[in-house]
Structure formats: structure tokens, C-alpha cells
Amino acid sequence: MRFTDTHDYFVSKASVYRLLKALDLTTSPTYVVIKAANEFKNKTTASNQMGQTDFTYLKVIGW
């Protein structure tokens, strides 16, 4: 932060991550990639057996 504070430059989080990754100084991204399945793992046999949830924050890769 000292460089950006004294020289009026801005460095994005993505640029810093890309540099750290290129130098092999980071192990994994700060987000988790979740893929949708083709069908439910636990099948229902009656109504009201399955709940629903919602994402508050969803990162779309390549947007």
C-alpha cells in the first residue's frame, strides 16, 4: 500500500493476484467454483421434501 499511497497509482486486486500466481506465490483463488449437476443427487418421492436456497453473491467467471 505504501507505493500506491505515495505515488498516486492504482493496482487492481486482479493484477496483484495475476502477478502472485505467475511467480507461484499463491495456491488458490479467493473464490470457489461450483458447477451445476444435471439432476438432483437425492431424488424426492413426495411434495415438500426438498428446500431451496439463494446466493447473495455469485461470481460469474469471464463476465
N, C-alpha and C positions, 0 to 999 in steps of 0.2 A: 504493500500500500504506500510505502514511502515514496516510491518513484512516481506513482500517479498523483500523489498529493503535492509534490514539489515541482513537477514538470508539466502539469495540466494535460496529461494523456489519459485515455480511457482504454482499458483492456477488458474485453468481454470474458465471461466465465467460460464460454465455449472455446475461445482461443487459448486460454490457460490450460484447459483440460486437454486440448489437442496437442499442445507442446509437452505436457507431462506424459501423455500417452506415447508420443514419438520417442521420448527419452526413457521409456519404460519405468516411469516413476509413479504410476498409478496402476491399480489392479482391476478395477471395475467401474462402470459408470455409476452415477448417483441415482439412477432410475432403474426400475425393474420392468423388463419387457414381459407382458402377459399375452399369450396367444389364445384366441377363442377356439374351443373344441367344436367338432362337427355335430356332436349330440351330447346330451346330459350323461354324466357318469352314473348318477343314481336315478334310475327311472321311477316315476310316480305310478301309483296304482289307483289313486283316488284324488278328488279335488282338494285343494288347500294343503297339499303335502310339501310344497316347495315354496320357499320365500324368495324375496328379491332384494337386491342391494343396488346402490348407485355410487359412482365415482364422483368425489368432489373435485379432484384434479386428475386429468388424464392427459399425459404427454403423447402427442402423435408424432412418431419419428418420421422425418422427411417432410413435414408440413411446411 
